[in-house]
C-alpha cells in the first residue's frame, strides 16, 4: 500500500491519520520530519518547509489540503510530479455566504452602526437599494462566479474582473491588466477572490486601491499577499477607503500587536470564510491515492503555469 507523508505545522493534520487508515487499509502514514516521511510516495501538504518535498526521493504525487496551492508552489525546489488540490462544493457555498454577509455589512451600514453602538450613539443612515451598491468581484473562478450570481440574485449591480475574458449573465465583465483600473473605478465594494500567483502578489497596492471611488470598501478572502497592507492602512487612515473585512493575511495568525486589529473601519476575521472538513479532504486525497496506484487519471490536477 502507498506511503503517505503529512507536511504542515505540528499536529495540524493529525485528524487525517485515522481517516486515511479507514479509507486506505494498510496505508503507512508519517508526519514530517519523521524519517519515514522521506520515503513517502504521496505528500499531503499545508505550507511545507522549503526543500522538504525535494528531499522525498520516492515522491509521486503532491496533494494540497486546500483549494489553493500557492503555499506549495512558493518553494522553487518542489519536484515536478503531479500536484492536486481540494475541490469542495461546500467550500464554494461557505465562501459565498461570507461574501454575501460582508457585502451586506457595508451595504446596510452595519460597520457604522456597530461602531456607534460602542459609544451609545443612536444614528440611522439612509437605506439604499441593492442596485445602488456596485460590487466588484476580483477573480471569476468557481468561487467568484458563484458569489457573483448570488449577488445578482439579491439585486446588486455586479461586475467582475478576470485575467482572461469570461462572460456571466447580468454581470459586467472586465479582463486583462489593461482593464483593471476601469473595473476598480466602478466598484463600491471590492471582493478579492483571486488565486495567488506571481502576477497577483501585491496586486492591490496604493495605486490600484486609489482607483476605487472615495468611500469604497474591501473584502479580502483570497490571500493576504494580494494586498500591500501598509498601503491599505494609509488609504483607510486618509479617508479614501471606508473600511475592510480582512479574513486572510500573509502571516497567520495575525499577531495581537498588529495595527490592523485596532484600525478604525477594519474587521479582522480568523481565516474562517471557507474551511473544508477533514472528512472531505481525506476522501479526495484517498481517491487520488487509489487512482495513482491504479494508473487512472487524477482529480483536480493543478496547472502549474497558471498556479491553479
C-alpha positions as a LaTeX table, in Angstrom:
\begin{tabular}{lrrr}
\hline
Residue & $x$ (\AA) & $y$ (\AA) & $z$ (\AA) \\
\hline
Unk1 & 0.00 & 0.00 & 0.00 \\
Unk2 & 1.02 & 3.59 & $-0.53$ \\
Unk3 & 3.22 & 5.53 & 1.89 \\
Unk4 & 1.90 & 8.97 & 2.85 \\
Unk5 & 3.64 & 11.93 & 4.48 \\
Unk6 & 1.78 & 14.78 & 6.19 \\
Unk7 & 3.62 & 18.09 & 5.90 \\
Unk8 & 2.33 & 21.01 & 7.97 \\
Unk9 & 2.84 & 22.71 & 11.29 \\
Unk10 & 2.99 & 20.10 & 14.08 \\
Unk11 & $-0.32$ & 18.41 & 14.81 \\
Unk12 & $-2.40$ & 20.24 & 12.22 \\
Unk13 & $-3.20$ & 17.17 & 10.13 \\
Unk14 & $-3.34$ & 14.60 & 12.92 \\
Unk15 & $-7.12$ & 14.16 & 12.38 \\
Unk16 & $-6.34$ & 12.71 & 8.95 \\
Unk17 & $-4.39$ & 9.73 & 10.26 \\
Unk18 & $-7.35$ & 7.64 & 11.37 \\
Unk19 & $-9.39$ & 8.73 & 8.36 \\
Unk20 & $-6.64$ & 7.70 & 5.93 \\
Unk21 & $-6.32$ & 4.33 & 7.70 \\
Unk22 & $-10.05$ & 3.82 & 7.20 \\
Unk23 & $-10.01$ & 4.76 & 3.51 \\
Unk24 & $-6.69$ & 3.14 & 2.58 \\
Unk25 & $-6.28$ & $-0.09$ & 4.57 \\
Unk26 & $-2.62$ & $-0.80$ & 5.20 \\
Unk27 & $-1.51$ & 2.76 & 4.46 \\
Unk28 & 1.71 & 3.92 & 6.13 \\
Unk29 & 1.42 & 7.50 & 7.40 \\
Unk30 & 4.26 & 9.61 & 8.74 \\
Unk31 & 4.34 & 13.25 & 9.82 \\
Unk32 & 7.18 & 15.48 & 8.71 \\
Unk33 & 10.02 & 15.48 & 9.79 \\
Unk34 & 9.83 & 11.84 & 10.89 \\
Unk35 & 12.42 & 9.75 & 8.96 \\
Unk36 & 9.69 & 7.61 & 7.38 \\
Unk37 & 8.28 & 10.72 & 5.68 \\
Unk38 & 11.32 & 10.79 & 3.41 \\
Unk39 & 10.18 & 7.50 & 1.82 \\
Unk40 & 6.61 & 8.65 & 1.08 \\
Unk41 & 5.09 & 8.46 & $-2.39$ \\
Unk42 & 2.26 & 10.87 & $-1.57$ \\
Unk43 & 2.80 & 14.17 & 0.26 \\
Unk44 & $-0.26$ & 15.85 & 1.79 \\
Unk45 & 0.64 & 19.48 & 2.44 \\
Unk46 & $-0.16$ & 22.79 & 4.03 \\
Unk47 & 2.77 & 25.23 & 3.98 \\
Unk48 & 5.52 & 22.58 & 3.85 \\
Unk49 & 9.03 & 23.62 & 4.84 \\
Unk50 & 11.12 & 24.85 & 1.88 \\
Unk51 & 13.11 & 21.96 & 0.47 \\
Unk52 & 11.12 & 19.28 & 2.29 \\
Unk53 & 9.36 & 17.97 & $-0.81$ \\
Unk54 & 12.58 & 17.96 & $-2.80$ \\
Unk55 & 14.14 & 15.65 & $-0.23$ \\
Unk56 & 11.50 & 12.94 & $-0.77$ \\
Unk57 & 13.14 & 10.73 & $-3.39$ \\
Unk58 & 10.15 & 8.39 & $-3.94$ \\
Unk59 & 7.56 & 11.15 & $-4.29$ \\
Unk60 & 4.90 & 10.56 & $-6.99$ \\
Unk61 & 2.11 & 12.96 & $-6.01$ \\
Unk62 & 1.73 & 16.17 & $-4.00$ \\
Unk63 & $-1.71$ & 16.99 & $-2.62$ \\
Unk64 & $-2.80$ & 20.30 & $-1.10$ \\
Unk65 & $-5.41$ & 20.20 & 1.68 \\
Unk66 & $-6.97$ & 23.39 & 0.29 \\
Unk67 & $-8.24$ & 24.82 & $-2.97$ \\
Unk68 & $-5.13$ & 26.99 & $-3.24$ \\
Unk69 & $-1.63$ & 25.65 & $-3.88$ \\
Unk70 & 0.40 & 28.86 & $-3.55$ \\
Unk71 & 1.68 & 27.65 & $-0.17$ \\
Unk72 & 3.35 & 24.76 & $-2.03$ \\
Unk73 & 4.48 & 26.40 & $-5.27$ \\
Unk74 & 6.20 & 29.22 & $-3.38$ \\
Unk75 & 9.06 & 26.73 & $-2.93$ \\
Unk76 & 11.17 & 26.75 & $-6.10$ \\
Unk77 & 12.53 & 23.27 & $-5.30$ \\
Unk78 & 9.17 & 21.46 & $-5.47$ \\
Unk79 & 9.63 & 18.29 & $-7.58$ \\
Unk80 & 7.99 & 18.03 & $-10.99$ \\
Unk81 & 5.31 & 15.50 & $-10.04$ \\
Unk82 & 1.53 & 15.91 & $-10.28$ \\
Unk83 & 0.04 & 18.44 & $-7.86$ \\
Unk84 & $-3.63$ & 18.21 & $-6.88$ \\
Unk85 & $-5.94$ & 20.43 & $-4.85$ \\
Unk86 & $-9.20$ & 20.07 & $-2.96$ \\
Unk87 & $-12.44$ & 20.97 & $-4.73$ \\
Unk88 & $-15.38$ & 21.05 & $-2.33$ \\
Unk89 & $-18.89$ & 22.34 & $-3.19$ \\
Unk90 & $-19.39$ & 23.13 & 0.50 \\
Unk91 & $-16.38$ & 25.47 & 0.36 \\
Unk92 & $-17.97$ & 27.34 & $-2.53$ \\
Unk93 & $-21.23$ & 27.70 & $-0.61$ \\
Unk94 & $-19.42$ & 28.81 & 2.54 \\
Unk95 & $-17.34$ & 31.38 & 0.67 \\
Unk96 & $-20.44$ & 32.81 & $-0.97$ \\
Unk97 & $-22.11$ & 33.09 & 2.44 \\
Unk98 & $-19.10$ & 35.02 & 3.73 \\
Unk99 & $-19.08$ & 37.33 & 0.70 \\
Unk100 & $-22.81$ & 38.00 & 0.99 \\
Unk101 & $-22.55$ & 38.75 & 4.70 \\
Unk102 & $-19.55$ & 41.04 & 4.21 \\
Unk103 & $-21.25$ & 42.87 & 1.35 \\
Unk104 & $-24.35$ & 43.45 & 3.48 \\
Unk105 & $-22.10$ & 44.56 & 6.35 \\
Unk106 & $-21.16$ & 47.61 & 4.31 \\
Unk107 & $-24.30$ & 47.98 & 2.18 \\
Unk108 & $-26.60$ & 48.10 & 5.22 \\
Unk109 & $-24.16$ & 50.21 & 7.29 \\
Unk110 & $-23.56$ & 47.58 & 9.96 \\
Unk111 & $-19.94$ & 48.73 & 10.13 \\
Unk112 & $-21.08$ & 52.20 & 11.20 \\
Unk113 & $-23.92$ & 51.03 & 13.44 \\
Unk114 & $-21.69$ & 48.61 & 15.37 \\
Unk115 & $-19.10$ & 51.35 & 15.87 \\
Unk116 & $-21.81$ & 53.76 & 17.05 \\
Unk117 & $-23.25$ & 51.18 & 19.45 \\
Unk118 & $-19.98$ & 51.07 & 21.36 \\
Unk119 & $-20.44$ & 54.79 & 22.05 \\
Unk120 & $-24.17$ & 54.61 & 22.80 \\
Unk121 & $-24.89$ & 56.62 & 19.67 \\
Unk122 & $-28.32$ & 56.22 & 18.03 \\
Unk123 & $-27.90$ & 57.16 & 14.37 \\
Unk124 & $-29.85$ & 55.83 & 11.44 \\
Unk125 & $-28.48$ & 56.00 & 7.91 \\
Unk126 & $-30.32$ & 56.38 & 4.62 \\
Unk127 & $-31.30$ & 52.98 & 3.31 \\
Unk128 & $-30.19$ & 52.21 & $-0.24$ \\
Unk129 & $-31.49$ & 49.74 & $-2.76$ \\
Unk130 & $-29.12$ & 46.90 & $-3.60$ \\
Unk131 & $-28.87$ & 48.12 & $-7.19$ \\
Unk132 & $-27.25$ & 51.30 & $-5.90$ \\
Unk133 & $-24.27$ & 49.40 & $-4.49$ \\
Unk134 & $-21.72$ & 48.39 & $-7.12$ \\
Unk135 & $-19.99$ & 45.17 & $-6.07$ \\
Unk136 & $-16.86$ & 44.14 & $-7.94$ \\
Unk137 & $-15.58$ & 40.56 & $-7.85$ \\
Unk138 & $-11.84$ & 40.27 & $-8.41$ \\
Unk139 & $-11.36$ & 36.77 & $-9.80$ \\
Unk140 & $-14.03$ & 34.88 & $-11.69$ \\
Unk141 & $-13.17$ & 31.27 & $-10.97$ \\
Unk142 & $-15.53$ & 28.85 & $-9.27$ \\
Unk143 & $-15.74$ & 30.89 & $-6.08$ \\
Unk144 & $-16.07$ & 34.26 & $-7.76$ \\
Unk145 & $-18.66$ & 33.01 & $-10.23$ \\
Unk146 & $-20.91$ & 31.61 & $-7.51$ \\
Unk147 & $-20.63$ & 34.76 & $-5.38$ \\
Unk148 & $-21.38$ & 36.99 & $-8.38$ \\
Unk149 & $-24.50$ & 35.00 & $-9.29$ \\
Unk150 & $-25.86$ & 35.18 & $-5.76$ \\
Unk151 & $-25.20$ & 38.91 & $-5.51$ \\
Unk152 & $-27.07$ & 39.42 & $-8.78$ \\
Unk153 & $-30.00$ & 37.47 & $-7.34$ \\
Unk154 & $-30.06$ & 39.89 & $-4.40$ \\
Unk155 & $-30.28$ & 42.80 & $-6.80$ \\
Unk156 & $-26.77$ & 44.23 & $-6.54$ \\
Unk157 & $-25.04$ & 45.82 & $-9.51$ \\
Unk158 & $-22.22$ & 43.34 & $-10.07$ \\
Unk159 & $-19.07$ & 43.49 & $-12.16$ \\
Unk160 & $-16.14$ & 41.10 & $-12.27$ \\
Unk161 & $-12.52$ & 41.09 & $-13.40$ \\
Unk162 & $-10.55$ & 38.07 & $-14.56$ \\
Unk163 & $-7.22$ & 37.51 & $-16.25$ \\
Unk164 & $-8.79$ & 36.11 & $-19.41$ \\
Unk165 & $-12.19$ & 37.04 & $-20.95$ \\
Unk166 & $-15.25$ & 35.44 & $-19.35$ \\
Unk167 & $-18.98$ & 36.01 & $-19.64$ \\
Unk168 & $-21.59$ & 35.73 & $-16.90$ \\
Unk169 & $-25.27$ & 36.61 & $-17.16$ \\
Unk170 & $-26.17$ & 40.02 & $-15.69$ \\
Unk171 & $-22.56$ & 40.69 & $-14.70$ \\
Unk172 & $-20.39$ & 43.28 & $-16.43$ \\
Unk173 & $-17.07$ & 41.57 & $-17.04$ \\
Unk174 & $-13.57$ & 43.01 & $-17.47$ \\
Unk175 & $-10.40$ & 41.14 & $-18.37$ \\
Unk176 & $-6.69$ & 41.72 & $-18.69$ \\
Unk177 & $-4.34$ & 44.12 & $-16.96$ \\
Unk178 & $-5.40$ & 47.00 & $-19.18$ \\
Unk179 & $-9.00$ & 46.78 & $-17.89$ \\
Unk180 & $-8.23$ & 46.56 & $-14.17$ \\
Unk181 & $-8.26$ & 50.30 & $-13.47$ \\
Unk182 & $-11.61$ & 50.76 & $-15.21$ \\
Unk183 & $-13.06$ & 47.88 & $-13.22$ \\
Unk184 & $-11.84$ & 49.32 & $-9.92$ \\
Unk185 & $-13.12$ & 52.82 & $-10.70$ \\
Unk186 & $-16.69$ & 51.46 & $-10.90$ \\
Unk187 & $-16.57$ & 49.41 & $-7.69$ \\
Unk188 & $-18.01$ & 50.49 & $-4.33$ \\
Unk189 & $-17.39$ & 47.16 & $-2.57$ \\
Unk190 & $-14.41$ & 45.17 & $-3.84$ \\
Unk191 & $-14.32$ & 41.42 & $-3.17$ \\
Unk192 & $-10.98$ & 39.69 & $-3.76$ \\
Unk193 & $-11.31$ & 36.01 & $-4.71$ \\
Unk194 & $-8.17$ & 35.73 & $-6.82$ \\
Unk195 & $-5.77$ & 32.79 & $-6.76$ \\
Unk196 & $-2.32$ & 33.69 & $-5.51$ \\
Unk197 & 0.20 & 33.61 & $-8.35$ \\
Unk198 & 3.37 & 35.61 & $-9.03$ \\
Unk199 & 1.30 & 38.07 & $-11.08$ \\
Unk200 & $-1.20$ & 38.71 & $-8.27$ \\
Unk201 & 1.22 & 39.20 & $-5.35$ \\
Unk202 & 0.86 & 42.82 & $-4.23$ \\
Unk203 & $-1.77$ & 43.48 & $-6.91$ \\
Unk204 & $-3.80$ & 45.69 & $-4.59$ \\
Unk205 & $-1.25$ & 48.37 & $-3.84$ \\
Unk206 & $-1.70$ & 52.10 & $-3.23$ \\
Unk207 & $-2.02$ & 52.91 & $-6.93$ \\
Unk208 & $-4.74$ & 50.35 & $-7.57$ \\
Unk209 & $-6.65$ & 50.80 & $-4.31$ \\
Unk210 & $-6.70$ & 54.53 & $-5.02$ \\
Unk211 & $-8.62$ & 53.77 & $-8.22$ \\
Unk212 & $-11.57$ & 52.73 & $-6.10$ \\
Unk213 & $-14.09$ & 55.54 & $-5.56$ \\
Unk214 & $-13.76$ & 57.51 & $-2.32$ \\
Unk215 & $-15.69$ & 55.69 & 0.39 \\
Unk216 & $-15.25$ & 52.24 & $-1.17$ \\
Unk217 & $-14.70$ & 49.12 & 0.96 \\
Unk218 & $-12.57$ & 46.00 & 0.57 \\
Unk219 & $-13.49$ & 42.38 & 1.34 \\
Unk220 & $-10.38$ & 40.17 & 1.31 \\
Unk221 & $-10.97$ & 36.41 & 1.46 \\
Unk222 & $-8.41$ & 35.17 & $-1.07$ \\
Unk223 & $-4.82$ & 35.54 & 0.20 \\
Unk224 & $-3.18$ & 38.20 & 2.33 \\
Unk225 & $-0.34$ & 38.58 & $-0.16$ \\
Unk226 & $-2.72$ & 40.16 & $-2.66$ \\
Unk227 & $-2.80$ & 43.39 & $-0.65$ \\
Unk228 & 0.03 & 45.72 & 0.34 \\
Unk229 & $-1.26$ & 46.16 & 3.89 \\
Unk230 & 0.70 & 49.34 & 4.64 \\
Unk231 & $-0.88$ & 50.94 & 1.58 \\
Unk232 & $-4.33$ & 49.79 & 2.69 \\
Unk233 & $-3.81$ & 51.22 & 6.18 \\
Unk234 & $-2.70$ & 54.55 & 4.70 \\
Unk235 & $-5.78$ & 54.79 & 2.46 \\
Unk236 & $-8.06$ & 53.92 & 5.37 \\
Unk237 & $-6.39$ & 56.45 & 7.63 \\
Unk238 & $-6.54$ & 59.12 & 4.94 \\
Unk239 & $-10.27$ & 58.58 & 4.47 \\
Unk240 & $-10.17$ & 57.38 & 0.88 \\
Unk241 & $-11.42$ & 53.94 & 1.83 \\
Unk242 & $-14.34$ & 53.41 & 4.19 \\
Unk243 & $-13.30$ & 50.09 & 5.64 \\
Unk244 & $-12.32$ & 46.48 & 5.08 \\
Unk245 & $-13.24$ & 42.96 & 6.11 \\
Unk246 & $-9.97$ & 41.03 & 6.15 \\
Unk247 & $-10.04$ & 37.24 & 6.51 \\
Unk248 & $-6.56$ & 36.31 & 5.25 \\
Unk249 & $-3.05$ & 37.55 & 5.97 \\
Unk250 & 0.47 & 36.87 & 4.80 \\
Unk251 & 1.41 & 35.65 & 8.28 \\
Unk252 & $-1.22$ & 33.82 & 10.29 \\
Unk253 & $-2.42$ & 34.06 & 12.93 \\
Unk254 & $-2.26$ & 37.84 & 12.73 \\
Unk255 & $-0.08$ & 38.96 & 15.67 \\
Unk256 & $-2.02$ & 40.57 & 18.51 \\
Unk257 & 0.13 & 43.69 & 18.25 \\
Unk258 & $-0.58$ & 44.21 & 14.54 \\
Unk259 & $-2.16$ & 47.64 & 13.87 \\
Unk260 & $-4.93$ & 46.14 & 11.73 \\
Unk261 & $-6.62$ & 44.85 & 14.90 \\
Unk262 & $-7.15$ & 48.43 & 16.02 \\
Unk263 & $-7.55$ & 50.18 & 12.66 \\
Unk264 & $-10.92$ & 52.01 & 12.58 \\
Unk265 & $-13.17$ & 50.56 & 9.90 \\
Unk266 & $-11.35$ & 47.21 & 9.74 \\
Unk267 & $-12.90$ & 43.92 & 10.81 \\
Unk268 & $-10.36$ & 41.09 & 11.17 \\
Unk269 & $-11.72$ & 37.54 & 10.93 \\
Unk270 & $-9.57$ & 34.42 & 11.60 \\
Unk271 & $-9.33$ & 32.84 & 8.12 \\
Unk272 & $-12.83$ & 31.43 & 8.55 \\
Unk273 & $-14.55$ & 32.24 & 5.25 \\
Unk274 & $-14.47$ & 28.67 & 3.90 \\
Unk275 & $-12.90$ & 25.63 & 5.52 \\
Unk276 & $-13.05$ & 22.07 & 4.17 \\
Unk277 & $-13.72$ & 19.32 & 6.71 \\
Unk278 & $-11.03$ & 16.71 & 7.37 \\
Unk279 & $-13.50$ & 14.11 & 6.14 \\
Unk280 & $-13.86$ & 15.82 & 2.76 \\
Unk281 & $-10.13$ & 16.39 & 2.44 \\
Unk282 & $-9.32$ & 12.78 & 3.29 \\
Unk283 & $-11.87$ & 11.34 & 0.87 \\
Unk284 & $-10.39$ & 13.32 & $-2.03$ \\
Unk285 & $-6.79$ & 12.55 & $-1.07$ \\
Unk286 & $-7.63$ & 8.84 & $-0.72$ \\
Unk287 & $-9.38$ & 8.75 & $-4.09$ \\
Unk288 & $-6.36$ & 10.27 & $-5.79$ \\
Unk289 & $-4.11$ & 7.79 & $-3.97$ \\
Unk290 & $-6.17$ & 4.92 & $-5.40$ \\
Unk291 & $-6.06$ & 6.49 & $-8.85$ \\
Unk292 & $-2.29$ & 6.92 & $-8.60$ \\
Unk293 & $-1.82$ & 3.27 & $-7.71$ \\
Unk294 & $-4.12$ & 2.04 & $-10.49$ \\
Unk295 & $-2.79$ & 4.40 & $-13.17$ \\
Unk296 & $-6.11$ & 6.22 & $-13.65$ \\
Unk297 & $-6.34$ & 9.99 & $-14.27$ \\
Unk298 & $-6.03$ & 12.09 & $-11.12$ \\
Unk299 & $-8.73$ & 14.50 & $-9.98$ \\
Unk300 & $-8.26$ & 18.28 & $-9.66$ \\
Unk301 & $-4.74$ & 18.43 & $-11.08$ \\
Unk302 & $-3.17$ & 21.89 & $-10.92$ \\
Unk303 & $-1.81$ & 23.65 & $-13.99$ \\
Unk304 & 1.47 & 24.87 & $-12.54$ \\
Unk305 & 1.90 & 27.53 & $-15.21$ \\
Unk306 & $-1.37$ & 29.14 & $-14.13$ \\
Unk307 & $-0.98$ & 28.36 & $-10.44$ \\
Unk308 & $-4.42$ & 26.74 & $-10.05$ \\
\hline
\end{tabular}
